[in-house]
Amino acid sequence: MRLGLVFAGLLLSSPTASLDELALRLDALAVRDARVVIEATGAAQPVVILFADRYCYACLQMVELFVALRERPPQGLRLFLVDPQRADPATALLLSRYGVWAVPTTVLVDRSGRVARKLYGYQKPSTLTEEVDRLAER
């Protein structure tokens, strides 16, 4: 499934949530145990990992795109939001493994567990759509 239509609504409308609401969404969507993400990247399926922090404006903007992706993910694609502020060994391992040094960072991992693409900063919906579609088709 192409994601262009999902994101088209985001392009045509103003933000649907306040910054406080987006921060709450980020907190609610962030994985509680980063070991789940580590396991998923070794499970022969494509994975998208968004590293985002509630105190980062660009991260909060990415939350809306992430929510749209989660509502209609391409077949077989797993999506995770990781808060790098969590002080646990699994999160530290993910940050190190994927070389995350700034947020937001979006890491696209292919079916073989290799990084297919790493995107730094806010991504336009069209850019994220193209990258996710490309990953899903691999």
N, CA, C and O atoms as a GROMACS GRO file, in nm:
protein
  552
    1MET      N    1   0.084  -0.118   0.000
    1MET     CA    2   0.000   0.000   0.000
    1MET      C    3   0.088   0.124   0.000
    1MET      O    4   0.183   0.133   0.078
    2ARG      N    5   0.059   0.217  -0.083
    2ARG     CA    6   0.133   0.343  -0.089
    2ARG      C    7   0.082   0.434   0.022
    2ARG      O    8  -0.038   0.440   0.050
    3LEU      N    9   0.175   0.505   0.084
    3LEU     CA   10   0.139   0.590   0.197
    3LEU      C   11   0.106   0.733   0.157
    3LEU      O   12   0.066   0.812   0.242
    4GLY      N   13   0.122   0.767   0.032
    4GLY     CA   14   0.100   0.903  -0.013
    4GLY      C   15  -0.034   0.959   0.027
    4GLY      O   16  -0.044   1.074   0.069
    5LEU      N   17  -0.139   0.878   0.015
    5LEU     CA   18  -0.272   0.926   0.051
    5LEU      C   19  -0.286   0.950   0.201
    5LEU      O   20  -0.356   1.042   0.243
    6VAL      N   21  -0.220   0.868   0.280
    6VAL     CA   22  -0.225   0.885   0.425
    6VAL      C   23  -0.166   1.020   0.462
    6VAL      O   24  -0.222   1.093   0.543
    7PHE      N   25  -0.053   1.053   0.402
    7PHE     CA   26   0.017   1.177   0.435
    7PHE      C   27  -0.042   1.298   0.365
    7PHE      O   28  -0.019   1.411   0.409
    8ALA      N   29  -0.117   1.278   0.259
    8ALA     CA   30  -0.175   1.392   0.187
    8ALA      C   31  -0.263   1.474   0.279
    8ALA      O   32  -0.263   1.597   0.272
    9GLY      N   33  -0.337   1.408   0.363
    9GLY     CA   34  -0.423   1.481   0.457
    9GLY      C   35  -0.342   1.565   0.554
    9GLY      O   36  -0.387   1.673   0.593
   10LEU      N   37  -0.225   1.518   0.593
   10LEU     CA   38  -0.140   1.596   0.682
   10LEU      C   39  -0.085   1.719   0.612
   10LEU      O   40  -0.066   1.823   0.676
   11LEU      N   41  -0.059   1.708   0.483
   11LEU     CA   42  -0.006   1.821   0.408
   11LEU      C   43  -0.111   1.930   0.388
   11LEU      O   44  -0.078   2.048   0.384
   12LEU      N   45  -0.236   1.890   0.375
   12LEU     CA   46  -0.342   1.983   0.344
   12LEU      C   47  -0.406   2.046   0.466
   12LEU      O   48  -0.480   2.144   0.455
   13SER      N   49  -0.378   1.992   0.582
   13SER     CA   50  -0.442   2.044   0.702
   13SER      C   51  -0.339   2.102   0.797
   13SER      O   52  -0.219   2.076   0.786
   14SER      N   53  -0.387   2.182   0.889
   14SER     CA   54  -0.298   2.235   0.991
   14SER      C   55  -0.275   2.125   1.095
   14SER      O   56  -0.348   2.026   1.096
   15PRO      N   57  -0.175   2.143   1.183
   15PRO     CA   58  -0.152   2.041   1.286
   15PRO      C   59  -0.280   2.011   1.362
   15PRO      O   60  -0.356   2.102   1.398
   16THR      N   61  -0.303   1.884   1.386
   16THR     CA   62  -0.429   1.843   1.449
   16THR      C   63  -0.421   1.842   1.600
   16THR      O   64  -0.523   1.823   1.667
   17ALA      N   65  -0.303   1.861   1.655
   17ALA     CA   66  -0.288   1.854   1.800
   17ALA      C   67  -0.193   1.962   1.848
   17ALA      O   68  -0.104   2.007   1.776
   18SER      N   69  -0.214   2.004   1.973
   18SER     CA   70  -0.124   2.102   2.033
   18SER      C   71   0.009   2.034   2.066
   18SER      O   72   0.019   1.911   2.062
   19LEU      N   73   0.109   2.112   2.099
   19LEU     CA   74   0.238   2.056   2.136
   19LEU      C   75   0.227   1.968   2.260
   19LEU      O   76   0.292   1.864   2.269
   20ASP      N   77   0.145   2.010   2.355
   20ASP     CA   78   0.126   1.928   2.475
   20ASP      C   79   0.062   1.794   2.440
   20ASP      O   80   0.101   1.691   2.494
   21GLU      N   81  -0.036   1.796   2.350
   21GLU     CA   82  -0.100   1.670   2.308
   21GLU      C   83  -0.001   1.581   2.234
   21GLU      O   84  -0.001   1.459   2.253
   22LEU      N   85   0.083   1.642   2.151
   22LEU     CA   86   0.183   1.564   2.078
   22LEU      C   87   0.285   1.503   2.174
   22LEU      O   88   0.328   1.389   2.156
   23ALA      N   89   0.324   1.578   2.276
   23ALA     CA   90   0.417   1.526   2.377
   23ALA      C   91   0.355   1.407   2.450
   23ALA      O   92   0.422   1.308   2.477
   24LEU      N   93   0.226   1.417   2.481
   24LEU     CA   94   0.157   1.304   2.546
   24LEU      C   95   0.150   1.183   2.453
   24LEU      O   96   0.167   1.070   2.497
   25ARG      N   97   0.124   1.208   2.324
   25ARG     CA   98   0.122   1.097   2.227
   25ARG      C   99   0.259   1.031   2.219
   25ARG      O  100   0.270   0.908   2.217
   26LEU      N  101   0.364   1.114   2.215
   26LEU     CA  102   0.499   1.059   2.209
   26LEU      C  103   0.523   0.969   2.329
   26LEU      O  104   0.572   0.857   2.315
   27ASP      N  105   0.488   1.018   2.448
   27ASP     CA  106   0.506   0.938   2.569
   27ASP      C  107   0.427   0.808   2.563
   27ASP      O  108   0.476   0.704   2.606
   28ALA      N  109   0.306   0.814   2.511
   28ALA     CA  110   0.220   0.696   2.504
   28ALA      C  111   0.269   0.595   2.400
   28ALA      O  112   0.256   0.475   2.420
   29LEU      N  113   0.325   0.644   2.290
   29LEU     CA  114   0.367   0.556   2.182
   29LEU      C  115   0.508   0.499   2.200
   29LEU      O  116   0.541   0.396   2.141
   30ALA      N  117   0.589   0.565   2.281
   30ALA     CA  118   0.728   0.519   2.299
   30ALA      C  119   0.729   0.381   2.362
   30ALA      O  120   0.653   0.351   2.454
   31VAL      N  121   0.817   0.297   2.310
   31VAL     CA  122   0.828   0.162   2.364
   31VAL      C  123   0.874   0.169   2.510
   31VAL      O  124   0.957   0.253   2.546
   32ARG      N  125   0.820   0.082   2.590
   32ARG     CA  126   0.858   0.078   2.732
   32ARG      C  127   0.981  -0.008   2.753
   32ARG      O  128   1.058   0.012   2.847
   33ASP      N  129   1.000  -0.105   2.664
   33ASP     CA  130   1.112  -0.196   2.674
   33ASP      C  131   1.179  -0.205   2.537
   33ASP      O  132   1.126  -0.269   2.446
   34ALA      N  133   1.293  -0.142   2.523
   34ALA     CA  134   1.362  -0.136   2.394
   34ALA      C  135   1.410  -0.272   2.345
   34ALA      O  136   1.449  -0.286   2.229
   35ARG      N  137   1.408  -0.373   2.431
   35ARG     CA  138   1.446  -0.508   2.386
   35ARG      C  139   1.352  -0.558   2.277
   35ARG      O  140   1.391  -0.638   2.193
   36VAL      N  141   1.227  -0.512   2.279
   36VAL     CA  142   1.129  -0.549   2.176
   36VAL      C  143   1.178  -0.501   2.038
   36VAL      O  144   1.162  -0.572   1.939
   37VAL      N  145   1.236  -0.383   2.034
   37VAL     CA  146   1.288  -0.328   1.908
   37VAL      C  147   1.408  -0.409   1.862
   37VAL      O  148   1.421  -0.440   1.744
   38ILE      N  149   1.496  -0.443   1.955
   38ILE     CA  150   1.614  -0.523   1.921
   38ILE      C  151   1.572  -0.658   1.862
   38ILE      O  152   1.628  -0.702   1.762
   39GLU      N  153   1.474  -0.721   1.922
   39GLU     CA  154   1.424  -0.849   1.871
   39GLU      C  155   1.362  -0.834   1.733
   39GLU      O  156   1.383  -0.918   1.646
   40ALA      N  157   1.285  -0.728   1.712
   40ALA     CA  158   1.216  -0.707   1.584
   40ALA      C  159   1.314  -0.686   1.469
   40ALA      O  160   1.288  -0.729   1.357
   41THR      N  161   1.427  -0.622   1.496
   41THR     CA  162   1.523  -0.596   1.389
   41THR      C  163   1.595  -0.724   1.345
   41THR      O  164   1.665  -0.723   1.243
   42GLY      N  165   1.580  -0.830   1.419
   42GLY     CA  166   1.640  -0.957   1.380
   42GLY      C  167   1.536  -1.059   1.335
   42GLY      O  168   1.567  -1.178   1.325
   43ALA      N  169   1.414  -1.014   1.307
   43ALA     CA  170   1.305  -1.106   1.278
   43ALA      C  171   1.266  -1.113   1.130
   43ALA      O  172   1.152  -1.150   1.099
   44ALA      N  173   1.356  -1.079   1.040
   44ALA     CA  174   1.332  -1.090   0.896
   44ALA      C  175   1.209  -1.013   0.849
   44ALA      O  176   1.132  -1.061   0.767
   45GLN      N  177   1.194  -0.893   0.901
   45GLN     CA  178   1.086  -0.804   0.858
   45GLN      C  179   1.140  -0.661   0.860
   45GLN      O  180   1.228  -0.630   0.940
   46PRO      N  181   1.088  -0.575   0.774
   46PRO     CA  182   1.135  -0.437   0.776
   46PRO      C  183   1.084  -0.363   0.900
   46PRO      O  184   0.973  -0.386   0.947
   47VAL      N  185   1.169  -0.274   0.951
   47VAL     CA  186   1.138  -0.202   1.074
   47VAL      C  187   1.172  -0.055   1.055
   47VAL      O  188   1.276  -0.020   0.998
   48VAL      N  189   1.083   0.031   1.103
   48VAL     CA  190   1.109   0.175   1.108
   48VAL      C  191   1.115   0.214   1.255
   48VAL      O  192   1.024   0.187   1.333
   49ILE      N  193   1.226   0.279   1.292
   49ILE     CA  194   1.245   0.323   1.430
   49ILE      C  195   1.260   0.475   1.430
   49ILE      O  196   1.351   0.529   1.366
   50LEU      N  197   1.171   0.542   1.500
   50LEU     CA  198   1.181   0.687   1.517
   50LEU      C  199   1.234   0.713   1.657
   50LEU      O  200   1.172   0.676   1.756
   51PHE      N  201   1.351   0.778   1.665
   51PHE     CA  202   1.408   0.820   1.791
   51PHE      C  203   1.363   0.965   1.811
   51PHE      O  204   1.399   1.052   1.732
   52ALA      N  205   1.286   0.990   1.915
   52ALA     CA  206   1.228   1.122   1.936
   52ALA      C  207   1.216   1.153   2.085
   52ALA      O  208   1.200   1.063   2.168
   53ASP      N  209   1.224   1.281   2.116
   53ASP     CA  210   1.224   1.330   2.253
   53ASP      C  211   1.111   1.432   2.269
   53ASP      O  212   1.088   1.514   2.180
   54ARG      N  213   1.043   1.428   2.380
   54ARG     CA  214   0.928   1.518   2.402
   54ARG      C  215   0.968   1.664   2.414
   54ARG      O  216   0.881   1.751   2.406
   55TYR      N  217   1.095   1.695   2.432
   55TYR     CA  218   1.141   1.833   2.446
   55TYR      C  219   1.197   1.890   2.316
   55TYR      O  220   1.260   1.996   2.315
   56CYS      N  221   1.173   1.821   2.208
   56CYS     CA  222   1.226   1.858   2.077
   56CYS      C  223   1.108   1.890   1.984
   56CYS      O  224   1.024   1.804   1.958
   57TYR      N  225   1.102   2.014   1.935
   57TYR     CA  226   0.990   2.056   1.851
   57TYR      C  227   0.980   1.971   1.723
   57TYR      O  228   0.871   1.926   1.687
   58ALA      N  229   1.092   1.950   1.656
   58ALA     CA  230   1.090   1.870   1.533
   58ALA      C  231   1.043   1.726   1.561
   58ALA      O  232   0.976   1.665   1.478
   59CYS      N  233   1.078   1.674   1.678
   59CYS     CA  234   1.035   1.539   1.717
   59CYS      C  235   0.883   1.534   1.730
   59CYS      O  236   0.818   1.440   1.684
   60LEU      N  237   0.828   1.637   1.792
   60LEU     CA  238   0.683   1.641   1.810
   60LEU      C  239   0.612   1.651   1.676
   60LEU      O  240   0.504   1.594   1.658
   61GLN      N  241   0.671   1.724   1.581
   61GLN     CA  242   0.614   1.729   1.447
   61GLN      C  243   0.615   1.590   1.382
   61GLN      O  244   0.521   1.553   1.312
   62MET      N  245   0.721   1.515   1.407
   62MET     CA  246   0.732   1.380   1.350
   62MET      C  247   0.630   1.283   1.411
   62MET      O  248   0.595   1.183   1.348
   63VAL      N  249   0.584   1.312   1.532
   63VAL     CA  250   0.487   1.224   1.597
   63VAL      C  251   0.361   1.211   1.512
   63VAL      O  252   0.307   1.102   1.498
   64GLU      N  253   0.314   1.322   1.453
   64GLU     CA  254   0.193   1.313   1.369
   64GLU      C  255   0.216   1.222   1.249
   64GLU      O  256   0.128   1.145   1.212
   65LEU      N  257   0.333   1.231   1.188
   65LEU     CA  258   0.363   1.142   1.075
   65LEU      C  259   0.369   0.998   1.121
   65LEU      O  260   0.322   0.908   1.053
   66PHE      N  261   0.428   0.977   1.238
   66PHE     CA  262   0.440   0.843   1.294
   66PHE      C  263   0.302   0.784   1.322
   66PHE      O  264   0.276   0.667   1.294
   67VAL      N  265   0.213   0.866   1.378
   67VAL     CA  266   0.076   0.820   1.405
   67VAL      C  267   0.007   0.780   1.274
   67VAL      O  268  -0.060   0.677   1.269
   68ALA      N  269   0.023   0.860   1.169
   68ALA     CA  270  -0.038   0.827   1.040
   68ALA      C  271   0.019   0.696   0.986
   68ALA      O  272  -0.055   0.615   0.930
   69LEU      N  273   0.148   0.676   1.002
   69LEU     CA  274   0.209   0.550   0.959
   69LEU      C  275   0.152   0.432   1.036
   69LEU      O  276   0.121   0.328   0.978
   70ARG      N  277   0.138   0.448   1.166
   70ARG     CA  278   0.086   0.339   1.250
   70ARG      C  279  -0.057   0.303   1.216
   70ARG      O  280  -0.098   0.188   1.232
   71GLU      N  281  -0.135   0.400   1.169
   71GLU     CA  282  -0.274   0.373   1.135
   71GLU      C  283  -0.287   0.286   1.011
   71GLU      O  284  -0.380   0.206   1.001
   72ARG      N  285  -0.194   0.300   0.917
   72ARG     CA  286  -0.198   0.221   0.793
   72ARG      C  287  -0.058   0.180   0.748
   72ARG      O  288  -0.010   0.225   0.644
   73PRO      N  289   0.007   0.095   0.827
   73PRO     CA  290   0.143   0.056   0.789
   73PRO      C  291   0.142  -0.038   0.669
   73PRO      O  292   0.050  -0.118   0.653
   74PRO      N  293   0.244  -0.030   0.584
   74PRO     CA  294   0.254  -0.129   0.476
   74PRO      C  295   0.262  -0.269   0.535
   74PRO      O  296   0.308  -0.288   0.648
   75GLN      N  297   0.217  -0.366   0.459
   75GLN     CA  298   0.214  -0.505   0.503
   75GLN      C  299   0.350  -0.551   0.556
   75GLN      O  300   0.452  -0.536   0.488
   76GLY      N  301   0.351  -0.606   0.677
   76GLY     CA  302   0.471  -0.665   0.733
   76GLY      C  303   0.570  -0.567   0.795
   76GLY      O  304   0.672  -0.609   0.848
   77LEU      N  305   0.542  -0.439   0.788
   77LEU     CA  306   0.632  -0.338   0.842
   77LEU      C  307   0.605  -0.316   0.990
   77LEU      O  308   0.489  -0.301   1.031
   78ARG      N  309   0.710  -0.315   1.071
   78ARG     CA  310   0.696  -0.287   1.214
   78ARG      C  311   0.744  -0.145   1.241
   78ARG      O  312   0.842  -0.100   1.182
   79LEU      N  313   0.676  -0.074   1.328
   79LEU     CA  314   0.707   0.066   1.361
   79LEU      C  315   0.728   0.080   1.510
   79LEU      O  316   0.651   0.029   1.592
   80PHE      N  317   0.835   0.150   1.545
   80PHE     CA  318   0.865   0.172   1.686
   80PHE      C  319   0.907   0.317   1.707
   80PHE      O  320   0.976   0.376   1.624
   81LEU      N  321   0.865   0.373   1.819
   81LEU     CA  322   0.910   0.504   1.861
   81LEU      C  323   0.992   0.484   1.988
   81LEU      O  324   0.944   0.425   2.085
   82VAL      N  325   1.116   0.532   1.986
   82VAL     CA  326   1.205   0.513   2.100
   82VAL      C  327   1.242   0.650   2.156
   82VAL      O  328   1.285   0.739   2.082
   83ASP      N  329   1.224   0.666   2.286
   83ASP     CA  330   1.262   0.788   2.356
   83ASP      C  331   1.406   0.769   2.406
   83ASP      O  332   1.429   0.688   2.496
   84PRO      N  333   1.502   0.843   2.349
   84PRO     CA  334   1.642   0.824   2.390
   84PRO      C  335   1.672   0.868   2.533
   84PRO      O  336   1.781   0.842   2.584
   85GLN      N  337   1.577   0.934   2.598
   85GLN     CA  338   1.596   0.977   2.736
   85GLN      C  339   1.579   0.863   2.836
   85GLN      O  340   1.616   0.877   2.952
   86ARG      N  341   1.524   0.752   2.791
   86ARG     CA  342   1.507   0.638   2.882
   86ARG      C  343   1.646   0.584   2.919
   86ARG      O  344   1.728   0.556   2.832
   87ALA      N  345   1.668   0.570   3.045
   87ALA     CA  346   1.800   0.527   3.094
   87ALA      C  347   1.801   0.377   3.120
   87ALA      O  348   1.803   0.333   3.235
   88ASP      N  349   1.799   0.298   3.014
   88ASP     CA  350   1.808   0.154   3.031
   88ASP      C  351   1.908   0.100   2.930
   88ASP      O  352   1.933   0.163   2.827
   89PRO      N  353   1.966  -0.016   2.958
   89PRO     CA  354   2.071  -0.070   2.872
   89PRO      C  355   2.024  -0.098   2.728
   89PRO      O  356   2.102  -0.080   2.634
   90ALA      N  357   1.902  -0.140   2.710
   90ALA     CA  358   1.854  -0.172   2.574
   90ALA      C  359   1.843  -0.045   2.489
   90ALA      O  360   1.877  -0.047   2.371
   91THR      N  361   1.796   0.064   2.548
   91THR     CA  362   1.788   0.191   2.474
   91THR      C  363   1.929   0.239   2.441
   91THR      O  364   1.954   0.284   2.329
   92ALA      N  365   2.020   0.229   2.536
   92ALA     CA  366   2.159   0.268   2.511
   92ALA      C  367   2.219   0.185   2.398
   92ALA      O  368   2.294   0.238   2.314
   93LEU      N  369   2.187   0.057   2.394
   93LEU     CA  370   2.237  -0.030   2.287
   93LEU      C  371   2.183   0.015   2.151
   93LEU      O  372   2.258   0.020   2.054
   94LEU      N  373   2.054   0.046   2.144
   94LEU     CA  374   1.995   0.094   2.018
   94LEU      C  375   2.061   0.223   1.972
   94LEU      O  376   2.093   0.237   1.854
   95LEU      N  377   2.080   0.317   2.063
   95LEU     CA  378   2.143   0.444   2.028
   95LEU      C  379   2.284   0.421   1.972
   95LEU      O  380   2.324   0.484   1.874
   96SER      N  381   2.356   0.332   2.035
   96SER     CA  382   2.492   0.301   1.989
   96SER      C  383   2.491   0.224   1.856
   96SER      O  384   2.566   0.258   1.764
   97ARG      N  385   2.408   0.122   1.848
   97ARG     CA  386   2.401   0.039   1.727
   97ARG      C  387   2.370   0.121   1.602
   97ARG      O  388   2.428   0.098   1.496
   98TYR      N  389   2.278   0.216   1.615
   98TYR     CA  390   2.234   0.294   1.499
   98TYR      C  391   2.298   0.433   1.491
   98TYR      O  392   2.261   0.514   1.406
   99GLY      N  393   2.394   0.460   1.579
   99GLY     CA  394   2.466   0.586   1.573
   99GLY      C  395   2.378   0.707   1.586
   99GLY      O  396   2.396   0.807   1.516
  100VAL      N  397   2.282   0.700   1.675
  100VAL     CA  398   2.190   0.812   1.695
  100VAL      C  399   2.258   0.914   1.784
  100VAL      O  400   2.288   0.887   1.900
  101TRP      N  401   2.282   1.032   1.729
  101TRP     CA  402   2.349   1.140   1.802
  101TRP      C  403   2.264   1.266   1.811
  101TRP      O  404   2.302   1.363   1.877
  102ALA      N  405   2.149   1.264   1.744
  102ALA     CA  406   2.057   1.377   1.747
  102ALA      C  407   1.916   1.324   1.726
  102ALA      O  408   1.896   1.215   1.672
  103VAL      N  409   1.818   1.403   1.769
  103VAL     CA  410   1.678   1.367   1.746
  103VAL      C  411   1.609   1.482   1.674
  103VAL      O  412   1.646   1.598   1.692
  104PRO      N  413   1.510   1.452   1.592
  104PRO     CA  414   1.464   1.317   1.559
  104PRO      C  415   1.558   1.249   1.458
  104PRO      O  416   1.615   1.313   1.370
  105THR      N  417   1.570   1.120   1.475
  105THR     CA  418   1.640   1.035   1.380
  105THR      C  419   1.547   0.919   1.348
  105THR      O  420   1.492   0.855   1.438
  106THR      N  421   1.530   0.892   1.219
  106THR     CA  422   1.448   0.780   1.175
  106THR      C  423   1.541   0.678   1.111
  106THR      O  424   1.614   0.710   1.017
  107VAL      N  425   1.537   0.555   1.160
  107VAL     CA  426   1.621   0.448   1.108
  107VAL      C  427   1.530   0.346   1.041
  107VAL      O  428   1.435   0.296   1.102
  108LEU      N  429   1.561   0.314   0.916
  108LEU     CA  430   1.486   0.214   0.841
  108LEU      C  431   1.574   0.090   0.829
  108LEU      O  432   1.683   0.096   0.771
  109VAL      N  433   1.527  -0.021   0.883
  109VAL     CA  434   1.604  -0.145   0.887
  109VAL      C  435   1.536  -0.245   0.793
  109VAL      O  436   1.416  -0.268   0.802
  110ASP      N  437   1.615  -0.304   0.703
  110ASP     CA  438   1.557  -0.397   0.606
  110ASP      C  439   1.536  -0.536   0.666
  110ASP      O  440   1.568  -0.560   0.783
  111ARG      N  441   1.483  -0.625   0.586
  111ARG     CA  442   1.449  -0.760   0.633
  111ARG      C  443   1.570  -0.838   0.683
  111ARG      O  444   1.555  -0.929   0.765
  112SER      N  445   1.687  -0.804   0.634
  112SER     CA  446   1.807  -0.875   0.677
  112SER      C  447   1.868  -0.816   0.804
  112SER      O  448   1.970  -0.864   0.853
  113GLY      N  449   1.805  -0.710   0.857
  113GLY     CA  450   1.854  -0.649   0.979
  113GLY      C  451   1.956  -0.539   0.957
  113GLY      O  452   2.011  -0.485   1.053
  114ARG      N  453   1.982  -0.504   0.831
  114ARG     CA  454   2.078  -0.398   0.799
  114ARG      C  455   2.007  -0.264   0.786
  114ARG      O  456   1.890  -0.258   0.747
  115VAL      N  457   2.077  -0.158   0.820
  115VAL     CA  458   2.022  -0.024   0.805
  115VAL      C  459   2.011   0.008   0.656
  115VAL      O  460   2.111   0.012   0.585
  116ALA      N  461   1.889   0.030   0.611
  116ALA     CA  462   1.865   0.064   0.471
  116ALA      C  463   1.880   0.214   0.450
  116ALA      O  464   1.924   0.259   0.344
  117ARG      N  465   1.845   0.290   0.552
  117ARG     CA  466   1.851   0.437   0.542
  117ARG      C  467   1.841   0.495   0.682
  117ARG      O  468   1.773   0.440   0.769
  118LYS      N  469   1.909   0.607   0.703
  118LYS     CA  470   1.899   0.680   0.829
  118LYS      C  471   1.869   0.825   0.793
  118LYS      O  472   1.941   0.887   0.714
  119LEU      N  473   1.762   0.879   0.852
  119LEU     CA  474   1.717   1.014   0.821
  119LEU      C  475   1.727   1.100   0.947
  119LEU      O  476   1.672   1.064   1.052
  120TYR      N  477   1.797   1.211   0.936
  120TYR     CA  478   1.812   1.301   1.051
  120TYR      C  479   1.719   1.420   1.038
  120TYR      O  480   1.699   1.473   0.929
  121GLY      N  481   1.661   1.461   1.150
  121GLY     CA  482   1.576   1.580   1.151
  121GLY      C  483   1.435   1.552   1.105
  121GLY      O  484   1.397   1.438   1.078
  122TYR      N  485   1.358   1.660   1.098
  122TYR     CA  486   1.220   1.650   1.051
  122TYR      C  487   1.220   1.608   0.904
  122TYR      O  488   1.301   1.656   0.825
  123GLN      N  489   1.130   1.518   0.869
  123GLN     CA  490   1.117   1.472   0.731
  123GLN      C  491   0.982   1.516   0.675
  123GLN      O  492   0.879   1.503   0.741
  124LYS      N  493   0.985   1.567   0.555
  124LYS     CA  494   0.859   1.600   0.488
  124LYS      C  495   0.781   1.471   0.470
  124LYS      O  496   0.840   1.365   0.451
  125PRO      N  497   0.649   1.479   0.474
  125PRO     CA  498   0.568   1.358   0.454
  125PRO      C  499   0.604   1.285   0.324
  125PRO      O  500   0.608   1.162   0.322
  126SER      N  501   0.628   1.358   0.216
  126SER     CA  502   0.660   1.293   0.088
  126SER      C  503   0.792   1.216   0.096
  126SER      O  504   0.803   1.108   0.038
  127THR      N  505   0.890   1.270   0.166
  127THR     CA  506   1.019   1.202   0.181
  127THR      C  507   1.002   1.075   0.262
  127THR      O  508   1.051   0.968   0.224
  128LEU      N  509   0.932   1.086   0.373
  128LEU     CA  510   0.912   0.969   0.458
  128LEU      C  511   0.830   0.862   0.386
  128LEU      O  512   0.858   0.743   0.398
  129THR      N  513   0.730   0.905   0.311
  129THR     CA  514   0.648   0.813   0.233
  129THR      C  515   0.733   0.733   0.135
  129THR      O  516   0.724   0.611   0.128
  130GLU      N  517   0.816   0.803   0.060
  130GLU     CA  518   0.902   0.737  -0.039
  130GLU      C  519   0.995   0.637   0.027
  130GLU      O  520   1.011   0.525  -0.022
  131GLU      N  521   1.057   0.677   0.136
  131GLU     CA  522   1.152   0.589   0.204
  131GLU      C  523   1.085   0.465   0.263
  131GLU      O  524   1.137   0.354   0.252
  132VAL      N  525   0.970   0.485   0.326
  132VAL     CA  526   0.899   0.372   0.386
  132VAL      C  527   0.847   0.277   0.278
  132VAL      O  528   0.856   0.156   0.292
  133ASP      N  529   0.793   0.332   0.170
  133ASP     CA  530   0.746   0.248   0.059
  133ASP      C  531   0.861   0.167   0.000
  133ASP      O  532   0.846   0.049  -0.029
  134ARG      N  533   0.976   0.232  -0.016
  134ARG     CA  534   1.094   0.164  -0.071
  134ARG      C  535   1.136   0.050   0.022
  134ARG      O  536   1.169  -0.059  -0.024
  135LEU      N  537   1.136   0.076   0.152
  135LEU     CA  538   1.173  -0.026   0.249
  135LEU      C  539   1.076  -0.145   0.245
  135LEU      O  540   1.118  -0.260   0.249
  136ALA      N  541   0.947  -0.115   0.239
  136ALA     CA  542   0.844  -0.220   0.238
  136ALA      C  543   0.854  -0.308   0.113
  136ALA      O  544   0.821  -0.426   0.118
  137GLU      N  545   0.899  -0.250   0.002
  137GLU     CA  546   0.909  -0.324  -0.123
  137GLU      C  547   1.034  -0.410  -0.132
  137GLU      O  548   1.041  -0.498  -0.218
  138ARG      N  549   1.132  -0.387  -0.047
  138ARG     CA  550   1.258  -0.463  -0.053
  138ARG      C  551   1.238  -0.608  -0.016
  138ARG      O  552   1.333  -0.685  -0.016
   0.00000   0.00000   0.00000
